């Protein structure tokens, strides 16, 4: 239990660090030196020192939004096995609870954006409401596959103990599909290229960044932190799938897990460096790919298990 | 049983007294509200006590020495009674400040009369124990609600809505008659029994009943009356109709299932597929609406879909000999019946306040209401979160149980079970996502941002009796969402009445799942409190400024530049174009000095379109050809009657 809580704190503390890796990778591809790896911590501290300016259009929902999204992301990490260790909490069906809790965070992010009366934020909000619908369908498709393989409905059963190594052994090739599907979900849910470009300069083409235009100070720090945690959440799922083993030495195990995370964050950086953002009407097709992959994985598994 | 009849009597008194006192407007309203609400309160207590007792309560009366009126309250009836009385009670209180047109005193009195009839007849529908009693109550319910729909009969639109509702409810009742006819022809009694029915007869009866009850419940494709009738009725009546009256259709389906006990796997799949289609298309159409109450009406179609998915999973679970799946499916569906009645009536009441204070139902004409309508805005937000199925509110709990029930069907290898469970899960996920999109649109456009028209500018929310029921309902949504255990126990009291032949359903697993939801929700709320505390500290002694919204460099923004509901929903609707064709009227801007242009969009309900073409027009044509029968000559009509009797004598 204590170890689980320590790992949870590890996740909370290092999430900004890993997100900094993406900047480094992008800088490498751009031939630049890039910002320091700790840049995100500096930003968070800087934001926390500031005050805030609120739009006259906004209401209490605008202030509630950042808190809910941070709270939901932090709660979701409580249920996720970190480095293959049992999570702080786990129950049958916690996967559904967490997915819907992240839905709650999305609701409040959108509501906070609509609160400003800005047409740009409305546009971002409409996209934020649209694309995750497909993500959610493909997440549930993956859950169906995992349930079929493990007979359980909790993150602990999928990613801790002997799993997901056991999953690879029983259904190797479908899991390969799942890794790609998860990676696509990660890109979509965390507003990365090719779905959304966090570094773009035109508000019209943004999704996530435009929704938080009006937030400032500690509120904005909460949003950033929530985004780092959410990214960490998805990245650690993919990392566990890539490195499904668990080493007996806890330190080594954590090292291996961090290596997995570095690979995932690195791939996000590489994707961002070598690809352009899709046109908005192409994005649903891209996200549907992940659903199709998950679907095929499930269909293939039907035969495997016989 | 006596307490139940006493409550019926008080409700009836609450309907009759206003008719005699309409000259005193306030007194009349007080009498109506008190009668209906005290009756409903008593009925609620009775239903609660019935839920804690085992064994049904029975009463029957001989009527005209020819048939008996029989009543029976078992777990299922008591559960539905609870929802009916709770919503009617709050709707009655709400109506006190909502019905504030002294110049329409007589009409208001009549509306109380029909409201009390509706409340009483809904209660009688769910306790009726033979066909005669059931159909009698059913007809009173349909007719009284029809008169409530045409409350504002001067508007042609409302008359049309009433007419449509009238036709649908009566065609639906014909199907129920047919289903009961099938039963009667085999059993020879008016009682609810199915001894001696062949499997084919059971199937026929169930399908007929499903169509009949489905048209009341608003199952796609029998839902067309719903988006017309709900906006037409006064808001507290919309709350009652959408919150509980359409649930009597669900009750009918469940009751038929328990009577027939059909063992045909295909029926479960049928219910589930209807549920999926209703669920997904209901919310897609909702997303495309511009009228707040119409949008909510389409959400009823969606939620009926979710309930049917639960029932379908339950039925399939029974067929697949998977008791866990069956119990979870049915109990999830039943809890969703209660939950939907709470949050949907809350939302309709909220929409009622908006309509009352701004005078418009058009979503795109509103905006920024949260600043002036704190209570309405916050409770509407709670209702929106609940209907979108998000924790920690009640909509999530029932969907959670349906999800878990569906997952229990995944490892089953018998051919339809895996596929339909998969479809159920995916459609629930899609419905959840779309509902979230739809309610961020409603909350975002109606309550947030800046007012889009003068109507939404200087509003207030006076009228404490309108606000109180909404606060209570919002509280109930949160309580069920965080502490569902007690409510799940009530549901589990209702499930055995379905006749599933499971000796006793263990409480322990369900209690554990409920406790888990409580744990997750409290944990999240606790973390939220910690974050709130951190935020407090971080903002201590800091400068908080207020300024206009950042316009991305544009310095002259106007409220008309805001994103509207239509633009918000446009890209999602594009995806569902084949099922929900969008008609746009937008003359292009052209020339150096362009003329004023406009944009108008309307989303077509494909069923409404096709029904006109394929059913209404042929029927009209047919009756046009048969016009010669209708001569207007009374002798001829008497001859028709004689002829009919003679012909019937040959057959009987």
Interface residues (C-beta under 8 A of the other chain):
Chain A: X48 X50 X51 X52 X53 X54 X55 X56 X57 X58 X59 X61 X67 X68 X70 X71 X72 X74 X75 X78 X89 X91 X92 X93 X94 X96 X97 X100 X101 X103 X104 X106 X107 X110 X111 X113 X114 X115 X116 X117 X118 X119 X120 X121 X122 X123 X125 X126 X127 X129 X130 X132 X133 X134 X136 X137 X139 X140 X141 X143 X144 X147 X148 X151 X153 X203 X213 X214 X217 X218 X219 X221 X222 X280 X281 X284 X298 X302
Chain B: X367 X368 X370 X371 X377 X381 X385 X388 X389 X390 X391 X396 X399 X400 X403 X404 X407 X410 X411 X418 X422 X425 X426 X428 X429 X430 X432 X433 X434 X436 X437 X439 X440 X441 X443 X444 X445 X448 X449 X450 X513 X516 X517 X519 X520 X523 X524 X527 X528 X531 X532 X535 X538 X539 X542 X543 X544 X545 X546 X547 X548 X549 X550 X551 X552 X557 X559 X561 X562 X563 X567 X568 X569 X570 X571 X572 X574 X575
